[in-house]
Amino acid sequence: MLVLSRKSQESVVVGGADRFERMLKVTVLDIRGGKVKLGFEVDADVPVHRLEVWERIMACLPESPTERPAAPGRDDALSEEPCKASK
């Protein structure tokens, strides 16, 4: 694990070494009471999820990649209901 220290309004860039490669920019927006607010800048077609949401999506996907439906791209696109496969 790479550990970086950043102050408020400072950023970290992941990827983007090649001008045609996708890049993720993470900016520290605010630090208060033990919580850090982060901002993520990435292409709209790149999924960004909180870990617990990503784990729910992965649990709902079939084992075979050819059978997998497209996962929602953003946290707010996923309903609060668990996947039908887990019912």
C-alpha positions as CSV (number, residue, x, y, z in Angstrom):
1,M,0.0,0.0,0.0
2,L,1.3,3.4,-0.9
3,V,0.6,6.0,1.8
4,L,0.7,9.7,1.0
5,S,0.1,12.7,3.1
6,R,-1.9,15.6,1.6
7,K,-3.2,18.8,3.1
8,S,-6.6,20.4,2.3
9,Q,-6.9,21.3,-1.4
10,E,-3.9,19.1,-2.4
11,S,-4.3,16.3,-4.9
12,V,-3.0,12.9,-5.9
13,V,-3.1,11.7,-9.6
14,V,-3.3,8.0,-10.4
15,G,-2.5,6.9,-14.0
16,G,-2.4,9.4,-16.8
17,A,1.3,8.7,-17.6
18,D,0.4,8.4,-21.3
19,R,-1.8,11.2,-22.7
20,F,-4.3,8.7,-23.9
21,E,-4.4,6.7,-20.6
22,R,-7.2,7.3,-18.1
23,M,-6.4,9.4,-15.1
24,L,-8.0,9.6,-11.6
25,K,-7.4,12.8,-9.7
26,V,-8.2,12.7,-5.9
27,T,-8.3,16.0,-4.0
28,V,-8.6,16.5,-0.3
29,L,-11.5,19.0,0.0
30,D,-11.9,19.2,3.7
31,I,-10.6,17.7,7.0
32,R,-12.9,18.0,10.1
33,G,-13.2,16.0,13.3
34,G,-11.4,12.9,12.1
35,K,-13.2,12.8,8.7
36,V,-11.6,13.6,5.3
37,K,-13.8,14.8,2.4
38,L,-12.4,13.7,-0.9
39,G,-13.2,14.8,-4.5
40,F,-12.7,12.4,-7.4
41,E,-12.2,13.6,-11.0
42,V,-12.3,10.8,-13.6
43,D,-14.1,10.1,-17.0
44,A,-17.8,9.6,-16.5
45,D,-17.5,6.0,-17.9
46,V,-15.1,5.0,-15.1
47,P,-16.9,3.4,-12.1
48,V,-16.2,5.0,-8.7
49,H,-17.7,3.4,-5.6
50,R,-17.3,3.3,-1.9
51,L,-15.8,-0.1,-0.9
52,E,-19.0,-1.4,0.7
53,V,-21.0,-0.6,-2.5
54,W,-18.3,-2.2,-4.7
55,E,-18.4,-5.3,-2.6
56,R,-22.3,-5.5,-3.0
57,I,-21.9,-5.1,-6.8
58,M,-19.3,-7.9,-6.9
59,A,-21.4,-10.2,-4.8
60,C,-24.3,-9.8,-7.3
61,L,-22.3,-10.5,-10.4
62,P,-22.2,-14.1,-11.9
63,E,-18.8,-15.9,-11.8
64,S,-18.5,-15.8,-15.6
65,P,-17.5,-12.4,-17.1
66,T,-19.5,-13.1,-20.2
67,E,-22.7,-13.3,-18.1
68,R,-22.0,-10.1,-16.2
69,P,-24.3,-7.1,-16.7
70,A,-22.7,-3.7,-16.7
71,A,-22.3,-2.4,-13.2
72,P,-23.6,1.1,-12.4
73,G,-20.9,3.7,-12.7
74,R,-21.5,5.8,-9.6
75,D,-22.6,5.0,-6.1
76,D,-25.9,6.9,-6.5
77,A,-26.8,4.7,-9.4
78,L,-27.1,1.7,-7.2
79,S,-30.4,1.2,-5.3
80,E,-30.4,0.5,-1.6
81,E,-32.0,-3.0,-2.3
82,P,-29.6,-6.0,-2.3
83,C,-29.3,-7.8,-5.6
84,K,-32.0,-10.2,-6.6
85,A,-29.5,-13.1,-6.6
86,S,-29.0,-12.8,-2.8
87,K,-32.7,-12.9,-1.9
